[in-house]
Amino acid sequence: RDGRSDWSSDVCSSDLAGVYVQQHGVFTRHSRQCWAHVVGNCPEVEPRRFIVKENLFEEEGIEEESHYLKLVKLGEALGLTSEQVHQAQALPSTRAALLIWETLTKDRHWILGCVAKGALEQVNQVECGEMSLAEGNRWMNQLGLTENDVEFWLMHDELDKEHGSGAFDLALHFLPSARGVDANDVLEAVEDSMFAWKIFLEGIADVADRKTHV
């Protein structure tokens, strides 16, 4: 099932929305570490430069573009404190997903780590646009939030398209000349990453199901 649509399409309470924000905050902070692992393992200048500029500097160096800080703002609009977002404990399902991504990016060939994380960026790119606008509108309508509150959902723009595919495309560019990795390995890395994403979303959906039926 689609973890996001299961819990948000019908009933979206501030408590359930808060769970999503907290878990996505855990994911976003961990994502920076994973991209740093890819950079550390990569001997090629061009992919390193792209990842540092597009996937790390955006979060660490440009405060107004930080996805994580927009999540914190969204959490505060839901009644959470910034510390409740910063100190959120990962669900067991979130921990399992993070372990998969850590292994893919830290202990595998840099190309495999890059496509594993790049695939997630491409998923987010696909989920941008109409889906994110619909999600933002749902949060505003059901939770009484403003456009400023839900900027996390409404922020995606043309830059995110380059951000989403650039690292993935660079990994594929260097694949033919790489040693110890082939197209089948790349496919498996993408499949494993998508499986981790499914675990992550379904864990949040399970919490929503339990809270809804209490």
Secondary structure, DSSP 8 states (H G I E B T S, - for coil): --HHHHHHSS---HHHHHHHHHHHHHHHHHHHHHHHHHHHH---HHHHHHIIIIIIHHHHT-GGG-HHHHHHHHHHHTT--HHHHHT----HHHHHHHHHHHHHHHSS-HHHHHHHHHHHHHHHHHHTTHHHHHHHHHHHHHH---TTTTHHHH---HHHHHHHHHHHHHHHHHGGG-SS--HHHHHHHHHHHHHHHHHHHHHHHHHHHHHHT-
